[in-house]
Amino acid sequence: MKMKIVYLTAALIIMAAGVGAYLQFFAHSKSTPQAKAPAAVTVVGQPRPPFSLLDLHAKPSDIAQWDGKVILVNFWATWCPPCVREMPALMKLRETYQGKGFEIVGVALDSKDAVMAFIDPMGIEYPILIGEQEGLQLTQLYGNRLGVLPYSVIIDRKGVIRHTLISELHYEAVENLIQPLL
């Protein structure tokens, strides 16, 4: 009986610590403005690394095809809840600013089949590239040292990385970052 109480107490303490850590992280990520959430300052100010990945039609797409535009490269996965939550904001940003030289390029860290099944019902119209394993390495080249998702990079018209953002994006925060670059 004493052992059960000890185990139950230990389990409750561990569970409470886990919930407390989660709540503290969640509260911190909600209170921190997205515009001030750099993931890695080492790539900011550097030219964007070149890459080419297959699009949803199995055609190679090179990041250079969007040169001259402000680009938000968004690394995401279908199994990532914050990635899914930010998609409506991304679609709205593209709709609002596409005519002003802005483009979003999604890099899915999933298989083509998983991505196709996911995006068709969502109505995503911005370019989606299939990253799979290569996409994981690409996130690191773009400054994602922690390997977390979602992860986004804002690149100016000259191909220079201006912002790296870790965690879920919000419309107003991204809008504040891209407007001066347009």
Protein Blocks (a to p, Z undefined) as FASTA:
>chain_A
ZZmmmmmmmmmmmmmmmmmmmmmmmmmmmmpcfklmcfblklgopacdddddddfkopac
dfklmgoiacddddddfklmklmmmmmmmmmmmmmmmmnopacdddddbdfklmmmmmmm
nopabdcddfklmlmmmmmmnopanopacddddddfkopafbdcedjddfklmmmmmmmm
ZZ
